[in-house]
């Protein structure tokens, strides 16, 4: 297999590891009893969400910038990104004394914008989409001679990302399956290539499973059809891996090294984020949690130890608030109901009594006479309650129905 894999050689990965050691942190490898009980084998979490700049992207960015010639360094670098790549390039450029210009979309999350500026980069806000931002960055490079630093489709970037795979082998030598998030494919290509080449030398096999958000999963049709396929743009909470066409080099490498690519829904991702917060005490961004989402949803099985890569932790607190609420609803622990009531005293108190009887904690209540379809003698009650899971959720609804009410479950 070693001779057929395009891109970086094992020597390239080993060299990149020496290079990035100057800046990257060896992130923790945590075991997860919760996931191990579900899969029946040991499960470990590689916490790259705790990496400097909050994601693995620093590895590839630093390795690429370190390979620039003195003349290229003098011209400066430019990148386009809505988040993790921007911060990785900005940090790497600061450490190497290279001027960096980062183009970001106008609507970029404030924490990501502030962090990129804090690392010393010149930030230019341009365009409403990453596509427009990429075009502006390329135009800047054409005008100034700055070197474009791509987010994933470059051999030096892939070699840098692959250093994470070598760390996994050091920390869990008997790993049987590695689960990797996939956006443009730089991380998956690097990790899969590095571990497959190392395993081949040791005379053993390691499975590598890639995970994409189902609303942005170009690798599934691309691998099936044998060439890069562009998929429609559909919103997903996993914006960090919302890439709609694979990289050319990453697709070639992944075709040879990744055993399977699976997809997960936004509900799957929200549930995984909630579990990581509650069980592992880890803050992970949606894109970084898709590996755990795939394990929890039953899409991955293994006959030996599993390592799930948590690729990043840069999540906007406002998004975290929404995702947690979505995750609670997806886990049947947060229930929103609408109930039509007669417009007379005591009805709201009666509903409160019934919910107390069902041991459901009320979080929010909206009581209104204004609503479509209401009679003049009716009011609408919309309320949100905490529940303890599917059985308790069903019990709450049943208590209300037995009392003569017709609650309607509202999807969040």
CORTA-V725288 format. One record per residue. N is the residue number from 1. PHI is phi in radians with two decimals (* if undefined). Layout:
BEGIN
n->N phi->PHI
n->N phi->PHI
END
This chain:
BEGIN
n->1 phi->*
n->2 phi->-0.96
n->3 phi->-1.28
n->4 phi->-1.69
n->5 phi->-1.43
n->6 phi->-1.28
n->7 phi->1.49
n->8 phi->-1.12
n->9 phi->-1.51
n->10 phi->-1.08
n->11 phi->-1.09
n->12 phi->-1.11
n->13 phi->-1.15
n->14 phi->-1.10
n->15 phi->-1.13
n->16 phi->-1.07
n->17 phi->-1.09
n->18 phi->-1.12
n->19 phi->-1.17
n->20 phi->-1.30
n->21 phi->-1.03
n->22 phi->-1.17
n->23 phi->-2.26
n->24 phi->-1.40
n->25 phi->-1.67
n->26 phi->-1.30
n->27 phi->-1.36
n->28 phi->-1.13
n->29 phi->-2.00
n->30 phi->-1.79
n->31 phi->-1.54
n->32 phi->-2.20
n->33 phi->-1.18
n->34 phi->-1.02
n->35 phi->-1.27
n->36 phi->-1.08
n->37 phi->-1.11
n->38 phi->-1.29
n->39 phi->-1.64
n->40 phi->1.41
n->41 phi->-2.44
n->42 phi->-1.04
n->43 phi->-2.21
n->44 phi->-2.11
n->45 phi->-1.99
n->46 phi->-1.54
n->47 phi->-1.55
n->48 phi->-1.31
n->49 phi->-1.14
n->50 phi->-1.72
n->51 phi->-1.21
n->52 phi->-0.97
n->53 phi->1.23
n->54 phi->1.50
n->55 phi->-2.85
n->56 phi->-1.16
n->57 phi->-1.01
n->58 phi->-1.04
n->59 phi->-1.06
n->60 phi->-1.19
n->61 phi->-1.14
n->62 phi->-1.17
n->63 phi->-1.12
n->64 phi->-1.17
n->65 phi->-1.15
n->66 phi->-1.16
n->67 phi->-1.48
n->68 phi->-1.22
n->69 phi->-1.30
n->70 phi->-0.97
n->71 phi->-1.16
n->72 phi->-1.17
n->73 phi->-1.07
n->74 phi->-1.15
n->75 phi->-1.36
n->76 phi->1.47
n->77 phi->-2.19
n->78 phi->-2.44
n->79 phi->-2.53
n->80 phi->-2.19
n->81 phi->-2.93
n->82 phi->-1.71
n->83 phi->-3.06
n->84 phi->-1.15
n->85 phi->-1.12
n->86 phi->-1.02
n->87 phi->-1.21
n->88 phi->-1.10
n->89 phi->-1.15
n->90 phi->-1.08
n->91 phi->-1.15
n->92 phi->-1.08
n->93 phi->-1.11
n->94 phi->-1.08
n->95 phi->-1.16
n->96 phi->-1.71
n->97 phi->1.23
n->98 phi->-1.94
n->99 phi->-1.24
n->100 phi->-2.17
n->101 phi->-2.07
n->102 phi->-2.06
n->103 phi->-1.64
n->104 phi->-2.28
n->105 phi->-1.08
n->106 phi->-1.03
n->107 phi->-1.58
n->108 phi->-1.05
n->109 phi->-1.05
n->110 phi->-1.02
n->111 phi->-1.04
n->112 phi->-1.23
n->113 phi->-1.11
n->114 phi->-1.10
n->115 phi->-1.13
n->116 phi->-1.11
n->117 phi->-1.14
n->118 phi->-1.13
n->119 phi->-1.40
n->120 phi->1.76
n->121 phi->-1.41
n->122 phi->-1.44
n->123 phi->-1.80
n->124 phi->-2.05
n->125 phi->-1.56
n->126 phi->-2.67
n->127 phi->1.46
n->128 phi->-1.72
n->129 phi->-2.37
n->130 phi->-1.11
n->131 phi->-1.04
n->132 phi->-1.14
n->133 phi->-1.16
n->134 phi->-1.07
n->135 phi->-1.08
n->136 phi->-1.14
n->137 phi->-1.14
n->138 phi->-1.16
n->139 phi->-1.11
n->140 phi->-1.08
n->141 phi->-1.10
n->142 phi->-1.10
n->143 phi->-1.38
n->144 phi->-1.94
n->145 phi->1.48
n->146 phi->-1.08
n->147 phi->-1.49
n->148 phi->-1.33
n->149 phi->-1.85
n->150 phi->-1.27
n->151 phi->-1.30
n->152 phi->-2.65
n->153 phi->-1.62
n->154 phi->-2.62
n->155 phi->-1.07
n->156 phi->-1.22
n->157 phi->-1.14
n->158 phi->-1.09
n->159 phi->-1.08
n->160 phi->-1.12
n->161 phi->-1.14
n->162 phi->-1.15
n->163 phi->-1.08
n->164 phi->-1.14
n->165 phi->-1.11
n->166 phi->-1.15
n->167 phi->-1.11
n->168 phi->-1.01
n->169 phi->-1.14
n->170 phi->-1.16
n->171 phi->-1.55
n->172 phi->-2.29
n->173 phi->-1.04
n->174 phi->-1.69
n->175 phi->-0.98
n->176 phi->-1.83
n->177 phi->-2.44
n->178 phi->-2.02
n->179 phi->-1.93
n->180 phi->-2.21
n->181 phi->-1.12
n->182 phi->-2.22
n->183 phi->-1.96
n->184 phi->-1.40
n->185 phi->1.85
n->186 phi->-1.11
n->187 phi->-1.18
n->188 phi->-1.10
n->189 phi->-1.12
n->190 phi->-1.17
n->191 phi->-1.12
n->192 phi->-1.10
n->193 phi->-1.12
n->194 phi->-1.10
n->195 phi->-1.28
n->196 phi->-1.19
n->197 phi->-1.18
n->198 phi->-1.17
n->199 phi->-1.12
n->200 phi->-1.09
n->201 phi->-1.14
n->202 phi->-1.57
n->203 phi->1.29
n->204 phi->-2.42
n->205 phi->-2.10
n->206 phi->-2.32
n->207 phi->-1.45
n->208 phi->-2.17
n->209 phi->-1.98
n->210 phi->-1.66
n->211 phi->-2.27
n->212 phi->-2.10
n->213 phi->-1.24
n->214 phi->-1.12
n->215 phi->-1.44
n->216 phi->-2.64
n->217 phi->-2.25
n->218 phi->-1.23
n->219 phi->-1.23
n->220 phi->-1.09
n->221 phi->-1.22
n->222 phi->-1.15
n->223 phi->-1.20
n->224 phi->-1.19
n->225 phi->-1.67
n->226 phi->1.44
n->227 phi->-2.72
n->228 phi->-1.11
n->229 phi->-2.12
n->230 phi->-1.64
n->231 phi->-1.80
n->232 phi->-1.09
n->233 phi->-1.43
n->234 phi->-2.22
n->235 phi->-1.06
n->236 phi->-2.58
n->237 phi->-1.22
n->238 phi->-1.52
n->239 phi->-1.13
n->240 phi->-1.18
n->241 phi->-2.11
n->242 phi->-1.42
n->243 phi->-1.91
n->244 phi->-1.89
n->245 phi->-2.68
n->246 phi->-1.27
n->247 phi->-1.28
n->248 phi->-1.16
n->249 phi->-1.23
n->250 phi->-1.11
n->251 phi->-1.12
n->252 phi->-1.07
n->253 phi->-1.21
n->254 phi->-1.12
n->255 phi->-1.03
n->256 phi->-1.55
n->257 phi->-2.13
n->258 phi->-1.61
n->259 phi->-1.31
n->260 phi->-2.83
n->261 phi->-2.12
n->262 phi->-2.04
n->263 phi->-2.15
n->264 phi->-2.31
n->265 phi->-1.50
n->266 phi->-1.10
n->267 phi->-1.10
n->268 phi->-1.02
n->269 phi->-1.16
n->270 phi->-1.10
n->271 phi->-1.11
n->272 phi->-1.13
n->273 phi->-1.06
n->274 phi->-1.12
n->275 phi->-1.11
n->276 phi->-1.11
n->277 phi->-1.18
n->278 phi->-1.35
n->279 phi->-1.56
n->280 phi->-1.81
n->281 phi->1.02
n->282 phi->-2.09
n->283 phi->-1.60
n->284 phi->-2.27
n->285 phi->-1.32
n->286 phi->-0.94
n->287 phi->-1.09
n->288 phi->-1.37
n->289 phi->-1.77
n->290 phi->-1.14
n->291 phi->-1.12
n->292 phi->-1.21
n->293 phi->-1.02
n->294 phi->-1.15
n->295 phi->-1.17
n->296 phi->-1.19
n->297 phi->-1.48
n->298 phi->1.40
n->299 phi->-1.43
n->300 phi->-2.24
n->301 phi->-2.22
n->302 phi->-2.62
n->303 phi->-1.73
n->304 phi->-2.70
n->305 phi->-0.96
n->306 phi->-2.04
n->307 phi->-2.08
n->308 phi->-1.80
n->309 phi->-1.48
n->310 phi->-1.69
n->311 phi->-1.38
n->312 phi->-2.90
n->313 phi->-2.30
n->314 phi->-1.55
n->315 phi->-2.13
n->316 phi->-1.13
n->317 phi->-0.95
n->318 phi->-1.16
n->319 phi->-1.17
n->320 phi->-1.03
n->321 phi->-1.03
n->322 phi->-1.21
n->323 phi->-1.17
n->324 phi->-1.08
n->325 phi->-1.07
n->326 phi->-1.14
n->327 phi->-1.15
n->328 phi->-1.10
n->329 phi->-1.15
n->330 phi->-1.15
n->331 phi->-1.67
n->332 phi->1.04
n->333 phi->-2.07
n->334 phi->-2.59
n->335 phi->-2.22
n->336 phi->-1.97
n->337 phi->-2.18
n->338 phi->-2.09
n->339 phi->-2.34
n->340 phi->-1.49
n->341 phi->-2.27
n->342 phi->-1.13
n->343 phi->-1.50
n->344 phi->-2.58
n->345 phi->-1.03
n->346 phi->1.68
n->347 phi->-1.19
n->348 phi->-1.14
n->349 phi->-1.11
n->350 phi->-1.11
n->351 phi->-1.09
n->352 phi->-1.08
n->353 phi->-1.10
n->354 phi->-1.12
n->355 phi->-1.18
n->356 phi->-1.12
n->357 phi->-1.04
n->358 phi->-1.52
n->359 phi->1.02
n->360 phi->-1.86
n->361 phi->-1.55
n->362 phi->-1.39
n->363 phi->-1.79
n->364 phi->-2.64
n->365 phi->-2.37
n->366 phi->-2.21
n->367 phi->-2.09
n->368 phi->-2.51
n->369 phi->-1.61
n->370 phi->-1.82
n->371 phi->3.10
n->372 phi->-1.13
n->373 phi->1.49
n->374 phi->-1.36
n->375 phi->-1.36
n->376 phi->-1.14
n->377 phi->-1.77
n->378 phi->-2.08
n->379 phi->-2.26
n->380 phi->-1.92
n->381 phi->-2.03
n->382 phi->-2.06
n->383 phi->-2.45
n->384 phi->-2.06
n->385 phi->-2.30
n->386 phi->-1.51
n->387 phi->-2.22
n->388 phi->-1.84
n->389 phi->2.40
n->390 phi->-0.99
n->391 phi->-1.15
n->392 phi->-1.17
n->393 phi->-1.01
n->394 phi->-1.12
n->395 phi->-1.13
n->396 phi->-1.05
n->397 phi->-1.11
n->398 phi->-1.14
n->399 phi->-1.04
n->400 phi->-1.15
n->401 phi->-1.19
n->402 phi->-1.16
n->403 phi->-1.50
n->404 phi->1.69
n->405 phi->-1.67
n->406 phi->-2.13
n->407 phi->-1.22
n->408 phi->-1.96
n->409 phi->-1.31
n->410 phi->-1.74
n->411 phi->-1.33
n->412 phi->-1.49
END
